Amino acid sequence: MMEIRKAIDELSSEDARTALKLVMFQIDLANGNKQLEENIFHDLKQFYDDLLLAQNNEKTGELRADAAKIHILFGDSAAGSLRYAVKQMGLSETNKVVSFNDSYSIGPIWQLHKEEGRKKRYEWLRDHINNGYDSPEDDLEEEVYPKSIIAQIPAEASIVLWVGNNAHDYAGLRYTIYLLRNCMNKVFVFNAEDACSRRFNTPDRFIDYIHLGEVPIEKLQAVFGESEENGPLSRETREQLEHEWIKLAEQQEVLRIWNDNKLVGVDEHYFDNYLLETVEQLLSEKPKGEFIKAARVVGQALGYCEQYVGDQYFEYRLRELIYTGKLEIKGVPRAMRFYSVRLK
C-alpha cells in the first residue's frame, strides 16, 4: 500500500490526468455491458500493477536491448497514453515508449546541448518553477538532458518521434534530432495530431488538440500503423533539423509559443494579463473580498489557453503577479494547492 501511495505522490499533474483518462476509458467501455462490468476490476488491478511497473521503469531508465522500435514522445502524459495503447495492441515486447519529460516551451534552451546551457536551464527551473526540483543535482541534469536514454537505444532499432503542432514538440523534435546526430538508426517523425485530424475530423465535428496528451488512447491506436508511412528522414533532412536546433539554441527567451505554424520566442510576461483576466472572471462569481484557489486559476487558464505551456509556468507567473503587487495572497506559495489569490 505504501508503494502505490508513493507512486501516486510522484505522479506529475499530466500523469494524473492520464491515469484518470484510462480509468474513464475503462468505465465507458464497461457501461451497460455485464460481462465487461465483471472484468473491470481485473482491468483496474492490471492498471494498478502497470502504474507500479511504470514508475520503477522510469526510475531505472533502462531500454531492452532487443527492442525493435523506440517511440519517443515529449511529455509523460502523451507517453503514458501511447504506452497503454501499445500494450492493448499486444506490441509492448517489441515497441518501447519513452518520454523526454522536460518542457521545451518554457525555460532557457540556450545552448542546451552543452553543459553550460544545461546548467543555466537547471538554475532557472530551480529558481522559478514549483515542480519538485529538490532531488540531487545529478538527477536534475538527467531529467533536463536525455542523453542516457539515447545511449541505450539499440543500433538496430528504428526510432519514431511523435509530435503535435506546438512549440514544445517543435523544439523537442529538433533538440532530439541533434542529439541523435551520430546515431545510424532509421528515424521517423510522425505528426499524430495531423493524422488524427485527417482521419477523424469532419466539416461539422472538428477537434484541434493542443498537445498529444489530449488525444484519446483509441485514436492513438487507430493511427499507430501510420507512424512510418512517410519513410525515414533523409540525411539531408536530419542535417536541416540539426541546423534548425543550433539556431533555436541561440535564443535567450524563457517562453516560446506556436504562432502561424512557427515557434516564436516571446517575453516572459506574455500571459500575465490573461491570468489577471482569469482571476477577475473567477472572482466575479464569488462574494466581494473573497480569495480564489491558485489551482483553480491555473486550471481555468489551462482549459482555455490555445498554447501548450503547462500548469507550472502559469503558477510561476501567478507568483510573479503577487510579488509585483498585482495580486494579494492568502496561504503559502510552495505549491498551487496551498494558497489563494485575489485582485489587489
VENRA-V923490 format. One record per backbone hydrogen bond with DSSP energy under -0.5 kcal/mol. NH is the residue of the N-H (numbers start at 1). CO is the residue of the C=O. Records with the same first field share a line. If there is no record, write none. Layout:
# VENRA-V923490
NH = CO, CO
This chain:
# VENRA-V923490
5 = 1
6 = 2
7 = 3
8 = 4
9 = 5
10 = 6
11 = 8
16 = 12
17 = 13
18 = 14
19 = 15
20 = 16
21 = 17
22 = 18
23 = 19
24 = 20
25 = 21
26 = 22
27 = 23
28 = 24
29 = 25
30 = 26
31 = 27
33 = 30
34 = 32
37 = 33
38 = 34
39 = 35
40 = 36
43 = 39
44 = 40
45 = 41
46 = 42
47 = 43
48 = 44
49 = 45
50 = 46
51 = 47
52 = 48
53 = 49
54 = 50
55 = 51
56 = 52
57 = 53
58 = 54
59 = 55
60 = 56
61 = 57
62 = 57
67 = 64
68 = 94
69 = 94
70 = 158
71 = 69, 96
72 = 70, 160
73 = 71, 98
75 = 73
79 = 75
80 = 76
81 = 77
82 = 78
83 = 79
84 = 80
85 = 81
86 = 82
87 = 83
88 = 84
89 = 85
90 = 87
91 = 86
94 = 91
95 = 91
96 = 69, 94
98 = 71, 96
100 = 73
101 = 99
104 = 102
106 = 103
107 = 254
111 = 249
112 = 109
114 = 111
117 = 111
118 = 114
119 = 115
120 = 116
121 = 117
122 = 118
123 = 119
124 = 120
125 = 121
126 = 122
127 = 123
128 = 124
129 = 125
131 = 129
134 = 132
135 = 132
139 = 136
140 = 136
141 = 137
142 = 138
143 = 139
144 = 140
145 = 141
146 = 144
148 = 145
149 = 146
150 = 146
151 = 147
152 = 148, 149
153 = 149, 150
157 = 154
158 = 68
159 = 186
160 = 70
161 = 159, 188
162 = 72, 160
163 = 190
166 = 164
170 = 166
171 = 167
172 = 168
173 = 169
174 = 170
175 = 171
176 = 172
177 = 173
178 = 174
179 = 175
180 = 176
181 = 178
183 = 180
188 = 159
190 = 161
191 = 189
192 = 163, 190
193 = 163
195 = 191
196 = 192
197 = 193
198 = 194
199 = 195
200 = 196
201 = 196, 197
202 = 205
205 = 202
209 = 207
214 = 211
215 = 212
219 = 216
220 = 216
221 = 217
222 = 218
223 = 219
224 = 220
226 = 223
227 = 224
229 = 226
231 = 228
233 = 187
238 = 234
239 = 235
240 = 236
241 = 237
242 = 238
243 = 239
244 = 240
245 = 241
246 = 242
247 = 243
248 = 244
249 = 245
250 = 247
251 = 248
255 = 266
256 = 105
257 = 264
259 = 257, 262
262 = 259
264 = 257
266 = 255
270 = 267
272 = 269
275 = 271
276 = 272
277 = 273
278 = 274
279 = 275
280 = 276
281 = 277
282 = 278
283 = 279
284 = 280
285 = 282
286 = 283
290 = 287
292 = 341
294 = 339
295 = 336
297 = 293
298 = 294
299 = 295
300 = 296
301 = 297
302 = 298
303 = 299
304 = 300
305 = 301, 302
309 = 307
314 = 310
315 = 311
316 = 312
317 = 313
318 = 314
319 = 315
320 = 316
321 = 317
322 = 318
323 = 319
324 = 320
325 = 322
326 = 321
327 = 321
328 = 342
330 = 340
332 = 338
334 = 332
335 = 332
338 = 335
339 = 336
340 = 330
341 = 292
342 = 328
344 = 326
